[in-house]
């Protein structure tokens, strides 16, 4: 299990504007990017290697994955 102690979570710019459809990202830890659902604060967290996260975000921006 990845240690996310010290993670600073921020809401994604693509999250819903009504405040309750929020994906949060923590990219301040070395070697890992965390992704969670703000509606479920004790729920699971997905973790990515930073290179994988960059590839995913780039693909979304380029329209390879639907938003």
N, C-alpha and C positions, 0 to 999 in steps of 0.2 A: 504494500500500500504506500502511496506517495504521501510524504509529509507536506501538508499545506499550511502548517503553522506560519503565520506572518503574511499569508496571502492578503493582498488588498484587492477587493472585489469592486468592479465598476460595471455599470449597466451598459450593455451593447447599444450602439447608436441605431441598430436595426430593431430594437425592442419596441413593442407597441407604445403608443403615446398616452394610453390611459393609465399607465403606472402599474398594471397588474400582469402584463404579459412581458416579463423581463428575463432576458438571458444575461447572466453576469459572467464576466471574464476576469481572471486574475493572471496577469502576465508579468508580475514583478519578481517571481521566484526563478532562480537559476535552473535551467534545464527542464522546465515544465510550464505548461499553460493550463490553467483550470477553467472549466466551464460548468455553470450550474444554473438551475432554475430558481429565481428569487422567490417564487411562490412556495417553494419547498426548502426552507433553510437548513433542515437536517437531512435532506434527501441526498441522493447520490451526486457525485461530481465526476465529470469526464475529465481525463487528463490527456494532454497531447505533448509530444516532443515539439519544441519551438519550430523546427523545420516543417513538421507536418501541419502545424497550425498556420504557418505562413502560406503553405501550398493550398490549404483549404480556403483561407480568406481570399487569396488571389483567384482561385477558381470561381468562387462566388461572385467576386467583383467583375470577372470576365464573362459571367453569364453561363458558366458550365453547369452550375447547380442553381435550381430555382430559389428565389428568395422567399 
